[in-house]
Every structure is written in C-alpha cells, then in structure tokens.
Amino acid sequence: MKLAGSLARRDNQPVGDYCPIERALRVINTRSAVLVLREAFYGATRFEEFTARTALTDATTSARLRDLVRAGILDKHPYQDPGQRRRHEYALTAPGAELMPAIFALLQWANRHDPPPYPPALHHDGCGEAVTIAARCAAGHHVETDDIAVTAPGPFGLDDPISLQTWDGPSA
C-alpha cells in the first residue's frame, strides 16, 4: 500500500479525527458492537434475539443497541404483542447495511486464519456461488494491497483552515 498526497508528507503526525477508520471505530468500537451488528445482518430484530445470539448481558446489549441507533446504523421501531408491554424492533439502516463488506471480511479472514470447527460460508442466494469480500477498483479489477494508493486532501491538522469542531461534512 502506498500513501500519496498529504498522507505521504505527514511524517509521524497522527491523523486523528481526519481518519475515517478512526471515526468509524468510535461507533463500532467494541466486540459487543460487532456481535450485535453481525446478528442484525443475520436477521435478529428483537432485543431478546440479540441477547441470546450474542451471549451478552442485557445491559451490554441495551447499550450497544442504543449506540448503534444513535449512530444511525440501526433504526428502532415500536411493536406490541397482545397482552405484552410495548417493545422495540431493530433494523439496519442504509448506512448500517453498507457495513456488510467490513463485517463479512472479518468472517472471511477468520475462516482463513482462525477457523472455527464449522466455519460459516457465504453464498450468493441467486446462483449458489461463494461470496468473497475483495478490493476492486471502479473498473472491476481485483486490486492487491501493494497496488492500492491511499490519498486524501487536507493537511491533517497541520495548519488546517477547516476546524473539525464546526465542520458539518462534505458539501453536496
């Protein structure tokens, strides 16, 4: 992997808030968050499903669901079974669904490097072929790590004219 532009010139200056990976890890920053997200992809929608499937405590499950809803990764919708109190169901949002390649890249990596006794496999439901998570360019070429250049505009905190405290994101 090659760094280009401002990233290549930053020496040992940390990128901190300018790094999208660091920003994403603020939201998905714990094992429990990844497990709850995994179960959302596997179809869990109710609190008791998330708790049972992840073996997390009620308090931890509740905290992770709250964090993921607050971050816009999950939506929360009320429901009420007859004779029961009102509860909530959870569903992936569009931004949450975009995390699928990251979550399943972890599955693919573990199957290859630290497989469980019965490793789960990903298959395309439409044709039955295996699904793999891989880096591809916009032209569809498979890209190896050594062929990726990472570049980003901006000075990364070095005399930066844009304050991250007031920045609302990229303009439309």
C-alpha positions as CSV (number, residue, x, y, z in Angstrom):
1,M,0.0,0.0,0.0
2,K,1.3,3.4,-0.9
3,L,0.4,6.7,0.8
4,A,0.1,9.7,-1.5
5,G,-0.6,13.5,-1.2
6,S,-0.9,14.9,2.2
7,L,-0.8,11.5,3.8
8,A,2.6,10.8,2.4
9,R,4.0,14.1,3.7
10,R,2.7,13.9,7.2
11,D,5.7,12.2,8.7
12,N,4.6,10.8,12.1
13,Q,1.8,13.3,12.6
14,P,-1.4,11.4,13.7
15,V,-4.4,11.9,11.5
16,G,-6.9,11.6,14.5
17,D,-10.3,13.0,13.6
18,Y,-9.4,13.2,10.0
19,C,-9.2,9.4,9.6
20,P,-12.5,7.8,8.5
21,I,-11.3,4.5,10.0
22,E,-10.8,6.1,13.4
23,R,-14.2,7.8,13.1
24,A,-16.0,4.5,12.3
25,L,-14.3,2.8,15.2
26,R,-15.9,5.4,17.6
27,V,-19.2,3.8,16.7
28,I,-18.2,0.2,16.2
29,N,-15.6,0.2,18.9
30,T,-16.2,-2.9,20.9
31,R,-16.5,-6.7,20.4
32,S,-20.1,-6.4,21.6
33,A,-21.0,-3.8,18.9
34,V,-19.6,-6.0,16.2
35,L,-21.5,-9.0,17.5
36,V,-24.8,-7.1,17.7
37,L,-24.2,-5.8,14.1
38,R,-23.4,-9.4,13.0
39,E,-26.8,-10.5,14.4
40,A,-28.6,-7.7,12.7
41,F,-27.1,-8.9,9.4
42,Y,-28.2,-12.5,10.4
43,G,-31.8,-11.3,10.8
44,A,-32.2,-10.5,14.5
45,T,-34.6,-7.7,15.2
46,R,-35.7,-8.1,18.8
47,F,-33.8,-7.4,22.0
48,E,-34.1,-11.0,23.3
49,E,-32.7,-12.3,20.0
50,F,-29.7,-10.1,20.1
51,T,-29.0,-11.0,23.8
52,A,-29.4,-14.8,23.3
53,R,-27.5,-14.9,20.0
54,T,-24.5,-12.9,21.3
55,A,-24.5,-14.2,24.9
56,L,-24.1,-10.6,26.0
57,T,-25.7,-9.3,29.2
58,D,-29.0,-7.4,29.0
59,A,-27.1,-4.2,30.0
60,T,-24.4,-4.6,27.3
61,T,-26.9,-5.5,24.6
62,S,-29.1,-2.5,25.6
63,A,-26.0,-0.1,25.5
64,R,-24.8,-1.4,22.1
65,L,-28.3,-1.2,20.5
66,R,-28.6,2.4,21.9
67,D,-25.2,3.3,20.5
68,L,-25.9,1.8,17.1
69,V,-29.3,3.6,16.9
70,R,-27.7,6.9,17.9
71,A,-25.1,6.4,15.2
72,G,-27.7,5.8,12.5
73,I,-26.6,2.2,11.9
74,L,-29.9,0.7,13.3
75,D,-33.4,2.1,13.3
76,K,-35.7,1.4,16.3
77,H,-39.4,0.8,15.8
78,P,-42.1,0.1,18.5
79,Y,-44.2,-3.1,18.5
80,Q,-46.5,-4.6,21.0
81,D,-47.5,-8.3,21.2
82,P,-51.0,-8.9,22.5
83,G,-51.0,-8.7,26.3
84,Q,-47.4,-7.5,26.5
85,R,-45.8,-4.1,27.1
86,R,-44.6,-2.1,24.2
87,R,-41.1,-3.0,23.0
88,H,-38.8,-2.2,20.1
89,E,-37.6,-4.0,17.0
90,Y,-34.3,-3.0,15.3
91,A,-33.4,-2.9,11.7
92,L,-30.4,-2.0,9.7
93,T,-30.5,1.4,8.1
94,A,-29.0,2.0,4.6
95,P,-25.7,3.3,6.2
96,G,-25.7,0.2,8.5
97,A,-26.2,-2.1,5.6
98,E,-23.1,-0.5,3.9
99,L,-21.1,-2.1,6.8
100,M,-21.8,-5.6,5.3
101,P,-18.4,-5.9,3.5
102,A,-16.5,-5.0,6.6
103,I,-18.3,-7.5,8.8
104,F,-18.1,-10.3,6.3
105,A,-14.5,-9.5,5.6
106,L,-13.9,-10.3,9.3
107,L,-15.7,-13.6,8.8
108,Q,-13.7,-14.4,5.7
109,W,-10.4,-13.6,7.4
110,A,-11.3,-15.7,10.5
111,N,-12.4,-18.7,8.3
112,R,-9.0,-18.5,6.6
113,H,-6.7,-17.8,9.6
114,D,-8.5,-18.9,12.7
115,P,-11.4,-21.2,11.6
116,P,-14.0,-22.5,14.0
117,P,-14.9,-26.2,13.8
118,Y,-17.8,-25.5,11.5
119,P,-16.9,-22.3,9.6
120,P,-19.9,-20.4,8.1
121,A,-19.7,-19.8,4.4
122,L,-21.2,-17.0,2.3
123,H,-23.0,-18.0,-0.9
124,H,-25.0,-15.9,-3.4
125,D,-28.6,-16.9,-2.9
126,G,-29.4,-16.3,-6.6
127,C,-26.8,-18.7,-8.1
128,G,-25.2,-20.6,-5.2
129,E,-21.7,-19.4,-5.9
130,A,-19.4,-18.5,-3.0
131,V,-19.3,-14.8,-2.0
132,T,-15.9,-13.3,-1.3
133,I,-15.1,-9.9,0.0
134,A,-12.2,-8.4,-2.1
135,A,-10.8,-5.0,-3.0
136,R,-11.8,-4.0,-6.6
137,C,-11.4,-0.7,-8.4
138,A,-14.3,1.1,-10.1
139,A,-13.3,-0.7,-13.4
140,G,-13.9,-4.0,-11.7
141,H,-10.2,-5.1,-11.4
142,H,-9.1,-7.2,-8.4
143,V,-6.6,-5.0,-6.5
144,E,-3.8,-6.4,-4.3
145,T,-2.7,-4.5,-1.2
146,D,0.6,-3.4,-2.9
147,D,-1.4,-1.8,-5.8
148,I,-3.5,0.5,-3.6
149,A,-2.6,4.1,-3.2
150,V,-4.3,6.0,-0.3
151,T,-4.6,9.7,-0.8
152,A,-6.7,12.4,0.9
153,P,-6.8,16.1,0.6
154,G,-6.1,18.3,3.5
155,P,-3.2,19.0,5.9
156,F,-4.5,16.6,8.6
157,G,-4.4,19.2,11.4
158,L,-1.1,20.8,10.3
159,D,-2.2,24.5,9.9
160,D,-5.6,23.3,8.8
161,P,-8.0,26.1,7.9
162,I,-11.0,23.9,8.5
163,S,-12.0,23.3,12.1
164,L,-13.4,19.8,12.7
165,Q,-15.4,21.2,15.6
166,T,-17.5,23.3,13.2
167,W,-17.3,21.1,10.0
168,D,-20.6,19.5,9.0
169,G,-19.3,17.1,6.5
170,P,-18.7,17.3,2.7
171,S,-20.8,19.8,0.8
172,A,-23.4,18.4,-1.5
